[in-house]
Protein backbone atom coordinates (compact mmCIF):
# COMPACT_ATOMS: atom_id res chain seq x y z
CA UNK A 1 0.00 0.00 0.00
CA UNK A 2 1.49 3.39 -0.98
CA UNK A 3 2.17 6.06 1.59
CA UNK A 4 -0.15 9.04 1.92
CA UNK A 5 0.93 12.11 -0.04
CA UNK A 6 3.11 14.47 1.98
CA UNK A 7 1.55 17.81 2.92
CA UNK A 8 4.29 20.12 4.22
CA UNK A 9 3.20 22.54 6.92
CA UNK A 10 4.59 26.02 7.52
CA UNK A 11 6.38 24.65 10.58
CA UNK A 12 7.94 21.83 8.50
CA UNK A 13 9.18 24.39 5.97
CA UNK A 14 10.69 26.54 8.72
CA UNK A 15 12.42 23.56 10.28
CA UNK A 16 13.89 22.40 6.95
CA UNK A 17 14.98 25.96 6.13
CA UNK A 18 16.64 26.49 9.51
CA UNK A 19 18.60 23.25 9.14
CA UNK A 20 19.70 24.34 5.68
CA UNK A 21 20.78 27.78 6.92
CA UNK A 22 23.05 26.10 9.46
CA UNK A 23 24.87 24.34 6.65
CA UNK A 24 23.32 20.90 7.04
CA UNK A 25 23.44 19.07 3.71
CA UNK A 26 20.16 17.89 2.13
CA UNK A 27 21.01 14.20 2.55
CA UNK A 28 21.54 14.74 6.29
CA UNK A 29 18.33 16.79 6.56
CA UNK A 30 16.43 14.02 4.80
CA UNK A 31 17.69 11.42 7.28
CA UNK A 32 16.96 13.74 10.21
CA UNK A 33 13.33 14.31 9.20
CA UNK A 34 12.91 10.68 8.06
CA UNK A 35 12.34 11.35 4.35
CA UNK A 36 14.13 10.16 1.27
CA UNK A 37 16.38 12.74 -0.33
CA UNK A 38 14.20 12.63 -3.45
CA UNK A 39 11.09 13.43 -1.41
CA UNK A 40 12.91 16.20 0.44
CA UNK A 41 13.98 17.79 -2.85
CA UNK A 42 10.51 17.35 -4.35
CA UNK A 43 8.69 19.17 -1.55
CA UNK A 44 11.33 21.42 0.02
CA UNK A 45 13.81 22.41 -2.73
CA UNK A 46 12.59 26.02 -2.79
CA UNK A 47 12.75 26.27 1.00
CA UNK A 48 16.32 24.95 1.08
CA UNK A 49 17.43 27.29 -1.72
CA UNK A 50 15.64 30.30 -0.25
CA UNK A 51 17.05 29.75 3.25
CA UNK A 52 20.64 29.48 2.00
CA UNK A 53 20.26 32.53 -0.23
CA UNK A 54 18.73 34.65 2.54
CA UNK A 55 21.51 33.64 4.96
CA UNK A 56 24.21 34.47 2.40
CA UNK A 57 22.60 37.84 1.72
CA UNK A 58 22.37 38.67 5.43
CA UNK A 59 26.00 37.76 6.08
CA UNK A 60 27.08 39.57 2.91
CA UNK A 61 25.25 42.72 4.01
CA UNK A 62 26.90 42.57 7.42
CA UNK A 63 30.33 42.08 5.83
CA UNK A 64 29.75 45.01 3.48
CA UNK A 65 28.73 47.24 6.40
CA UNK A 66 31.83 46.18 8.35
CA UNK A 67 34.11 46.69 5.37
CA UNK A 68 32.67 50.02 4.29
CA UNK A 69 32.49 51.39 7.83
CA UNK A 70 36.25 51.75 7.89
CA UNK A 71 36.70 50.25 11.33
CA UNK A 72 37.37 46.66 10.33
CA UNK A 73 40.46 46.27 8.17
CA UNK A 74 40.19 42.48 8.02
CA UNK A 75 36.62 42.66 6.68
CA UNK A 76 37.71 45.25 4.13
CA UNK A 77 40.60 43.11 2.87
CA UNK A 78 38.43 39.99 2.79
CA UNK A 79 35.72 41.78 0.83
CA UNK A 80 38.18 43.19 -1.69
CA UNK A 81 39.82 39.80 -2.24
CA UNK A 82 36.62 37.78 -2.55
CA UNK A 83 34.24 40.22 -4.19
CA UNK A 84 36.39 42.80 -5.96
CA UNK A 85 39.07 40.51 -7.35
CA UNK A 86 42.01 42.03 -5.50
CA UNK A 87 44.98 39.70 -5.13
CA UNK A 88 48.30 39.78 -3.37
CA UNK A 89 51.13 39.29 -5.82
CA UNK A 90 54.50 38.29 -4.52
CA UNK A 91 57.39 39.27 -6.70
CA UNK A 92 59.78 36.44 -7.20
CA UNK A 93 63.19 36.65 -8.69
CA UNK A 94 63.67 34.89 -12.01
CA UNK A 95 65.50 31.60 -11.62
CA UNK A 96 69.16 31.80 -12.52
CA UNK A 97 69.97 30.72 -16.02
CA UNK A 98 72.74 28.27 -16.75
CA UNK A 99 75.63 29.62 -18.77
CA UNK A 100 76.80 27.15 -21.45
PEMOKA-V751002 format. One record per residue. N is the residue number from 1. PSI is psi in whole degrees, -180 to 180 (NA if undefined). OMEGA is omega in radians with two decimals (none if undefined). Layout:
N;PSI;OMEGA, N;PSI;OMEGA
This chain:
1;129;-3.11, 2;154;3.09, 3;158;3.05, 4;148;-3.13, 5;138;-3.13, 6;135;3.07, 7;92;-3.11, 8;136;3.08, 9;169;3.09, 10;-40;3.13, 11;-41;3.08, 12;-44;-3.13, 13;-40;3.09, 14;-43;-3.11, 15;-46;3.12, 16;-44;3.12, 17;-41;-3.13, 18;-34;3.06, 19;-41;3.14, 20;-42;3.13, 21;-35;-3.12, 22;-1;3.09, 23;10;3.11, 24;131;-3.12, 25;150;-3.11, 26;-36;3.13, 27;-35;3.08, 28;-38;3.09, 29;-44;-3.13, 30;-45;3.11, 31;-40;-3.11, 32;-41;-3.10, 33;8;3.06, 34;51;3.04, 35;159;2.99, 36;157;3.13, 37;-33;3.11, 38;-45;3.13, 39;-42;3.11, 40;-48;-3.14, 41;-37;-3.11, 42;-43;-3.03, 43;-22;-3.00, 44;10;-3.08, 45;-44;-3.14, 46;-39;-3.13, 47;-41;3.12, 48;-47;3.13, 49;-48;-3.09, 50;-42;-3.12, 51;-45;3.13, 52;-42;-3.12, 53;-43;3.12, 54;-40;3.11, 55;-45;3.12, 56;-40;3.13, 57;-41;-3.13, 58;-45;3.12, 59;-40;3.11, 60;-40;3.11, 61;-44;3.13, 62;-45;3.12, 63;-44;3.14, 64;-42;3.11, 65;-41;3.12, 66;-43;-3.10, 67;-40;-3.08, 68;-12;3.11, 69;-18;3.09, 70;-9;-3.08, 71;-8;-3.07, 72;96;-3.08, 73;-40;-3.12, 74;-44;3.12, 75;-39;3.13, 76;-46;3.13, 77;-45;-3.14, 78;-46;-3.14, 79;-47;-3.11, 80;-38;-3.13, 81;-42;-3.04, 82;-32;-3.05, 83;-30;-3.05, 84;0;3.05, 85;11;3.11, 86;144;3.14, 87;152;3.03, 88;127;3.13, 89;123;3.08, 90;130;3.11, 91;129;3.10, 92;145;3.13, 93;147;3.10, 94;142;3.13, 95;145;-3.12, 96;144;3.12, 97;145;3.13, 98;138;3.11, 99;126;-3.12, 100;NA;none
